[in-house]
Amino acid sequence: MSRSDAEIITDIAEVARQHLGWKGELRPEMRLVEDLELDSLKTLTLALEVENFFRVCLDEEAGIQTVGDLVAIVREQLDD
């Protein structure tokens, strides 16, 4: 079953709330490091928990910079 970008963002936001204490909304243009203020440990935590939640494998070399990049990679893997 295909999921919309909005559904994926909602789920990523929930993962961020549960595991990183994130408050607020996530938007596709938000940058992980600059806007979400994720350091390397928090970025790794988010990546691992997103992988667990969606049952996908994120490629370290994918160059994920924004929430939108993360959504696109998750959607691509879910559609496979």
The first five atom37 places (N, CA, C, CB, O) and aatype in JSON, in Angstrom:
{
  "aatype": [12, 15, 1, 15, 3, 0, 6, 9, 9, 16, 3, 9, 0, 6, 19, 0, 1, 5, 8, 10, 7, 17, 11, 7, 6, 10, 1, 14, 6, 12, 1, 10, 19, 6, 3, 10, 6, 10, 3, 15, 10, 11, 16, 10, 16, 10, 0, 10, 6, 19, 6, 2, 13, 13, 1, 19, 4, 10, 3, 6, 6, 0, 7, 9, 5, 16, 19, 7, 3, 10, 19, 0, 9, 19, 1, 6, 5, 10, 3, 3],
  "atom_mask": [
    [1, 1, 1, 1, 1],
    [1, 1, 1, 1, 1],
    [1, 1, 1, 1, 1],
    [1, 1, 1, 1, 1],
    [1, 1, 1, 1, 1],
    [1, 1, 1, 1, 1],
    [1, 1, 1, 1, 1],
    [1, 1, 1, 1, 1],
    [1, 1, 1, 1, 1],
    [1, 1, 1, 1, 1],
    [1, 1, 1, 1, 1],
    [1, 1, 1, 1, 1],
    [1, 1, 1, 1, 1],
    [1, 1, 1, 1, 1],
    [1, 1, 1, 1, 1],
    [1, 1, 1, 1, 1],
    [1, 1, 1, 1, 1],
    [1, 1, 1, 1, 1],
    [1, 1, 1, 1, 1],
    [1, 1, 1, 1, 1],
    [1, 1, 1, 0, 1],
    [1, 1, 1, 1, 1],
    [1, 1, 1, 1, 1],
    [1, 1, 1, 0, 1],
    [1, 1, 1, 1, 1],
    [1, 1, 1, 1, 1],
    [1, 1, 1, 1, 1],
    [1, 1, 1, 1, 1],
    [1, 1, 1, 1, 1],
    [1, 1, 1, 1, 1],
    [1, 1, 1, 1, 1],
    [1, 1, 1, 1, 1],
    [1, 1, 1, 1, 1],
    [1, 1, 1, 1, 1],
    [1, 1, 1, 1, 1],
    [1, 1, 1, 1, 1],
    [1, 1, 1, 1, 1],
    [1, 1, 1, 1, 1],
    [1, 1, 1, 1, 1],
    [1, 1, 1, 1, 1],
    [1, 1, 1, 1, 1],
    [1, 1, 1, 1, 1],
    [1, 1, 1, 1, 1],
    [1, 1, 1, 1, 1],
    [1, 1, 1, 1, 1],
    [1, 1, 1, 1, 1],
    [1, 1, 1, 1, 1],
    [1, 1, 1, 1, 1],
    [1, 1, 1, 1, 1],
    [1, 1, 1, 1, 1],
    [1, 1, 1, 1, 1],
    [1, 1, 1, 1, 1],
    [1, 1, 1, 1, 1],
    [1, 1, 1, 1, 1],
    [1, 1, 1, 1, 1],
    [1, 1, 1, 1, 1],
    [1, 1, 1, 1, 1],
    [1, 1, 1, 1, 1],
    [1, 1, 1, 1, 1],
    [1, 1, 1, 1, 1],
    [1, 1, 1, 1, 1],
    [1, 1, 1, 1, 1],
    [1, 1, 1, 0, 1],
    [1, 1, 1, 1, 1],
    [1, 1, 1, 1, 1],
    [1, 1, 1, 1, 1],
    [1, 1, 1, 1, 1],
    [1, 1, 1, 0, 1],
    [1, 1, 1, 1, 1],
    [1, 1, 1, 1, 1],
    [1, 1, 1, 1, 1],
    [1, 1, 1, 1, 1],
    [1, 1, 1, 1, 1],
    [1, 1, 1, 1, 1],
    [1, 1, 1, 1, 1],
    [1, 1, 1, 1, 1],
    [1, 1, 1, 1, 1],
    [1, 1, 1, 1, 1],
    [1, 1, 1, 1, 1],
    [1, 1, 1, 1, 1]
  ],
  "atom_positions": [
    [[0.84, -1.18, 0.0], [0.0, 0.0, 0.0], [0.88, 1.25, 0.0], [-0.95, 0.0, 1.22], [1.81, 1.37, 0.81]],
    [[0.6, 2.13, -0.89], [1.39, 3.36, -1.02], [0.94, 4.39, 0.02], [1.26, 3.94, -2.45], [-0.25, 4.54, 0.29]],
    [[1.89, 5.09, 0.56], [1.6, 6.13, 1.57], [1.94, 7.49, 1.0], [2.39, 5.88, 2.88], [2.89, 7.63, 0.23]],
    [[1.16, 8.47, 1.38], [1.41, 9.84, 0.91], [2.58, 10.44, 1.69], [0.14, 10.71, 1.07], [2.95, 9.98, 2.77]],
    [[3.16, 11.49, 1.11], [4.24, 12.21, 1.79], [3.75, 12.75, 3.13], [4.77, 13.35, 0.91], [4.49, 12.73, 4.11]],
    [[2.52, 13.25, 3.17], [1.98, 13.8, 4.42], [1.9, 12.74, 5.5], [0.58, 14.42, 4.18], [2.19, 13.02, 6.67]],
    [[1.5, 11.53, 5.14], [1.42, 10.43, 6.12], [2.82, 10.07, 6.62], [0.74, 9.19, 5.5], [3.01, 9.82, 7.81]],
    [[3.79, 10.04, 5.71], [5.16, 9.7, 6.1], [5.72, 10.78, 7.02], [6.06, 9.54, 4.85], [6.36, 10.45, 8.02]],
    [[5.49, 12.05, 6.7], [5.98, 13.14, 7.56], [5.35, 13.04, 8.95], [5.67, 14.52, 6.94], [6.03, 13.23, 9.96]],
    [[4.05, 12.75, 9.0], [3.36, 12.61, 10.29], [4.02, 11.5, 11.11], [1.86, 12.3, 10.08], [4.23, 11.66, 12.32]],
    [[4.33, 10.39, 10.47], [4.96, 9.27, 11.19], [6.38, 9.6, 11.61], [4.95, 8.01, 10.33], [6.8, 9.24, 12.71]],
    [[7.14, 10.29, 10.76], [8.5, 10.7, 11.12], [8.45, 11.67, 12.3], [9.23, 11.35, 9.9], [9.27, 11.6, 13.21]],
    [[7.47, 12.58, 12.29], [7.32, 13.54, 13.39], [7.04, 12.8, 14.69], [6.19, 14.54, 13.1], [7.56, 13.17, 15.74]],
    [[6.23, 11.75, 14.63], [5.92, 10.97, 15.84], [7.18, 10.26, 16.34], [4.8, 9.93, 15.55], [7.43, 10.22, 17.54]],
    [[7.95, 9.7, 15.43], [9.23, 9.06, 15.81], [10.14, 10.09, 16.47], [9.93, 8.44, 14.55], [10.75, 9.8, 17.5]],
    [[10.22, 11.29, 15.9], [11.08, 12.35, 16.46], [10.58, 12.78, 17.84], [11.11, 13.56, 15.51], [11.38, 13.07, 18.72]],
    [[9.28, 12.83, 18.02], [8.73, 13.18, 19.34], [9.08, 12.12, 20.39], [7.19, 13.35, 19.26], [9.51, 12.44, 21.49]],
    [[8.89, 10.87, 20.02], [9.13, 9.78, 20.96], [10.6, 9.62, 21.32], [8.61, 8.48, 20.38], [10.93, 9.38, 22.49]],
    [[11.47, 9.74, 20.35], [12.88, 9.39, 20.58], [13.81, 10.58, 20.74], [13.36, 8.55, 19.46], [14.93, 10.43, 21.24]],
    [[13.37, 11.77, 20.31], [14.24, 12.95, 20.39], [13.61, 14.1, 21.16], [14.6, 13.42, 19.0], [14.25, 15.13, 21.37]],
    [[12.36, 13.91, 21.59], [11.69, 14.98, 22.31], [11.32, 16.16, 21.43], [0.0, 0.0, 0.0], [11.15, 17.27, 21.93]],
    [[11.2, 15.93, 20.13], [10.87, 17.01, 19.18], [9.47, 17.53, 19.46], [10.97, 16.51, 17.73], [8.53, 16.76, 19.66]],
    [[9.34, 18.83, 19.46], [8.03, 19.47, 19.61], [7.81, 20.34, 18.38], [7.94, 20.32, 20.93], [8.74, 21.0, 17.91]],
    [[6.61, 20.34, 17.88], [6.32, 21.15, 16.7], [6.1, 20.3, 15.48], [0.0, 0.0, 0.0], [6.15, 19.07, 15.53]],
    [[5.84, 20.98, 14.38], [5.57, 20.26, 13.14], [6.85, 20.08, 12.34], [4.51, 20.99, 12.31], [7.83, 20.81, 12.53]],
    [[6.83, 19.12, 11.45], [7.92, 18.95, 10.5], [7.41, 19.34, 9.13], [8.45, 17.47, 10.51], [6.29, 19.02, 8.75]],
    [[8.25, 20.05, 8.39], [7.93, 20.43, 7.02], [9.05, 19.92, 6.11], [7.75, 21.99, 6.89], [10.19, 19.81, 6.54]],
    [[8.71, 19.6, 4.86], [9.72, 19.02, 3.95], [10.98, 19.85, 3.79], [9.11, 18.81, 2.6], [12.07, 19.3, 3.62]],
    [[10.85, 21.16, 3.84], [12.03, 22.02, 3.61], [12.94, 22.14, 4.82], [11.58, 23.4, 3.19], [14.03, 22.7, 4.72]],
    [[12.52, 21.62, 5.97], [13.34, 21.73, 7.18], [14.6, 20.9, 7.07], [12.53, 21.29, 8.42], [14.57, 19.72, 6.69]],
    [[15.74, 21.53, 7.4], [17.03, 20.85, 7.36], [17.26, 20.13, 8.69], [18.19, 21.87, 7.08], [16.98, 20.67, 9.76]],
    [[17.77, 18.92, 8.61], [17.94, 18.09, 9.81], [18.91, 18.71, 10.8], [18.42, 16.7, 9.42], [18.61, 18.76, 12.0]],
    [[20.04, 19.19, 10.34], [21.05, 19.73, 11.25], [20.72, 21.16, 11.66], [22.43, 19.68, 10.6], [20.68, 21.47, 12.85]],
    [[20.47, 22.02, 10.69], [20.28, 23.44, 10.99], [18.93, 23.74, 11.65], [20.4, 24.25, 9.73], [18.88, 24.44, 12.66]],
    [[17.83, 23.2, 11.09], [16.5, 23.54, 11.59], [16.05, 22.67, 12.76], [15.51, 23.43, 10.47], [15.44, 23.16, 13.7]],
    [[16.37, 21.39, 12.69], [15.97, 20.48, 13.78], [17.04, 20.42, 14.88], [15.71, 19.08, 13.24], [16.82, 19.85, 15.94]],
    [[18.21, 21.01, 14.59], [19.33, 21.06, 15.53], [19.76, 19.66, 15.99], [18.95, 21.9, 16.75], [19.99, 19.41, 17.17]],
    [[19.85, 18.75, 15.01], [20.28, 17.39, 15.32], [21.8, 17.3, 15.23], [19.62, 16.37, 14.37], [22.39, 17.64, 14.2]],
    [[22.41, 16.83, 16.3], [23.84, 16.54, 16.24], [24.0, 15.14, 15.66], [24.52, 16.66, 17.67], [23.02, 14.51, 15.28]],
    [[25.22, 14.65, 15.6], [25.45, 13.35, 14.96], [24.74, 12.22, 15.69], [26.95, 13.05, 14.89], [24.22, 11.3, 15.05]],
    [[24.7, 12.26, 17.01], [24.03, 11.21, 17.77], [22.51, 11.25, 17.54], [24.34, 11.35, 19.26], [21.89, 10.2, 17.35]],
    [[21.94, 12.42, 17.57], [20.49, 12.55, 17.34], [20.13, 12.18, 15.9], [20.02, 13.98, 17.65], [19.08, 11.59, 15.66]],
    [[20.99, 12.52, 14.95], [20.75, 12.14, 13.56], [20.75, 10.63, 13.42], [21.81, 12.77, 12.62], [19.89, 10.06, 12.75]],
    [[21.71, 9.98, 14.04], [21.79, 8.52, 14.01], [20.56, 7.9, 14.68], [23.09, 8.03, 14.71], [19.99, 6.94, 14.17]],
    [[20.16, 8.45, 15.82], [18.97, 7.95, 16.51], [17.74, 8.07, 15.62], [18.75, 8.72, 17.83], [16.96, 7.12, 15.51]],
    [[17.56, 9.23, 14.99], [16.42, 9.42, 14.1], [16.46, 8.41, 12.96], [16.4, 10.85, 13.54], [15.45, 7.78, 12.65]],
    [[17.63, 8.24, 12.34], [17.75, 7.31, 11.22], [17.4, 5.89, 11.64], [19.18, 7.34, 10.65], [16.64, 5.2, 10.95]],
    [[17.94, 5.44, 12.78], [17.67, 4.07, 13.24], [16.19, 3.87, 13.58], [18.53, 3.74, 14.45], [15.61, 2.84, 13.25]],
    [[15.6, 4.85, 14.24], [14.2, 4.71, 14.63], [13.26, 4.8, 13.42], [13.83, 5.77, 15.65], [12.22, 4.15, 13.4]],
    [[13.62, 5.61, 12.42], [12.83, 5.65, 11.18], [12.93, 4.3, 10.46], [13.32, 6.82, 10.24], [11.93, 3.79, 9.95]],
    [[14.14, 3.74, 10.42], [14.3, 2.41, 9.82], [13.43, 1.38, 10.53], [15.77, 1.97, 9.87], [12.76, 0.58, 9.88]],
    [[13.45, 1.4, 11.86], [12.63, 0.45, 12.63], [11.15, 0.65, 12.39], [12.94, 0.58, 14.11], [10.41, -0.32, 12.21]],
    [[10.7, 1.9, 12.39], [9.28, 2.2, 12.25], [8.75, 1.76, 10.89], [9.04, 3.68, 12.44], [7.7, 1.11, 10.8]],
    [[9.48, 2.13, 9.82], [9.0, 1.86, 8.46], [9.5, 0.54, 7.9], [9.42, 2.98, 7.55], [9.06, 0.11, 6.83]],
    [[10.41, -0.12, 8.6], [11.02, -1.36, 8.12], [11.72, -1.14, 6.78], [9.94, -2.45, 7.98], [11.51, -1.87, 5.81]],
    [[12.58, -0.09, 6.76], [13.37, 0.23, 5.58], [14.83, 0.31, 6.0], [12.9, 1.57, 4.93], [15.15, 0.26, 7.19]],
    [[15.7, 0.44, 5.02], [17.13, 0.59, 5.29], [17.6, 1.88, 4.62], [17.94, -0.65, 4.76], [17.58, 2.0, 3.4]],
    [[18.03, 2.83, 5.42], [18.5, 4.11, 4.9], [19.97, 3.99, 4.53], [18.3, 5.25, 5.93], [20.77, 3.44, 5.29]],
    [[20.31, 4.5, 3.37], [21.68, 4.47, 2.87], [22.45, 5.67, 3.41], [21.71, 4.45, 1.31], [22.03, 6.82, 3.22]],
    [[23.55, 5.41, 4.08], [24.38, 6.48, 4.62], [24.84, 7.45, 3.56], [25.59, 5.91, 5.33], [25.05, 8.64, 3.83]],
    [[24.99, 6.96, 2.34], [25.5, 7.77, 1.24], [24.39, 8.52, 0.5], [26.24, 6.9, 0.26], [24.65, 9.18, -0.51]],
    [[23.16, 8.44, 1.0], [22.02, 9.03, 0.28], [22.03, 10.56, 0.31], [20.72, 8.52, 0.86], [21.33, 11.19, -0.48]],
    [[22.78, 11.15, 1.2], [22.86, 12.6, 1.27], [21.58, 13.24, 1.78], [0.0, 0.0, 0.0], [21.11, 14.24, 1.23]],
    [[21.03, 12.67, 2.81], [19.79, 13.19, 3.39], [20.11, 14.48, 4.14], [19.11, 12.14, 4.34], [20.82, 14.46, 5.15]],
    [[19.57, 15.59, 3.65], [19.81, 16.89, 4.28], [18.54, 17.47, 4.91], [20.36, 17.86, 3.25], [18.61, 18.18, 5.91]],
    [[17.39, 17.15, 4.31], [16.13, 17.75, 4.76], [15.1, 16.67, 5.11], [15.56, 18.68, 3.68], [15.28, 15.49, 4.79]],
    [[14.05, 17.1, 5.76], [12.93, 16.19, 6.05], [12.38, 15.65, 4.73], [11.81, 16.91, 6.87], [12.03, 14.47, 4.64]],
    [[12.29, 16.5, 3.72], [11.8, 16.07, 2.41], [12.66, 14.98, 1.79], [0.0, 0.0, 0.0], [12.14, 14.05, 1.18]],
    [[13.99, 15.09, 1.94], [14.9, 14.04, 1.45], [14.59, 12.72, 2.14], [16.38, 14.44, 1.68], [14.53, 11.67, 1.5]],
    [[14.39, 12.77, 3.44], [14.11, 11.57, 4.23], [12.78, 10.96, 3.78], [14.07, 11.91, 5.74], [12.68, 9.74, 3.62]],
    [[11.78, 11.79, 3.6], [10.46, 11.32, 3.15], [10.58, 10.63, 1.79], [9.44, 12.5, 3.06], [10.01, 9.55, 1.58]],
    [[11.32, 11.23, 0.86], [11.46, 10.67, -0.48], [12.11, 9.3, -0.45], [12.27, 11.61, -1.36], [11.69, 8.39, -1.16]],
    [[13.14, 9.14, 0.38], [13.83, 7.85, 0.46], [12.93, 6.8, 1.11], [15.13, 7.99, 1.26], [12.88, 5.66, 0.65]],
    [[12.22, 7.18, 2.16], [11.3, 6.23, 2.8], [10.22, 5.81, 1.8], [10.65, 6.87, 4.08], [9.92, 4.63, 1.66]],
    [[9.62, 6.8, 1.1], [8.55, 6.49, 0.15], [9.05, 5.57, -0.94], [7.99, 7.77, -0.47], [8.37, 4.61, -1.32]],
    [[10.25, 5.86, -1.46], [10.84, 5.03, -2.52], [10.98, 3.58, -2.07], [12.21, 5.59, -2.93], [10.68, 2.66, -2.82]],
    [[11.45, 3.39, -0.84], [11.64, 2.03, -0.34], [10.31, 1.35, -0.04], [12.5, 2.04, 0.89], [10.19, 0.14, -0.24]],
    [[9.33, 2.1, 0.43], [8.02, 1.52, 0.69], [7.33, 1.1, -0.61], [7.15, 2.52, 1.45], [6.56, 0.14, -0.64]],
    [[7.61, 1.83, -1.69], [6.98, 1.53, -2.98], [7.62, 0.36, -3.7], [7.04, 2.74, -3.87], [7.03, -0.2, -4.62]],
    [[8.84, -0.04, -3.29], [9.54, -1.16, -3.93], [8.82, -2.47, -3.7], [10.96, -1.26, -3.41], [9.28, -3.51, -4.16]]
  ]
}
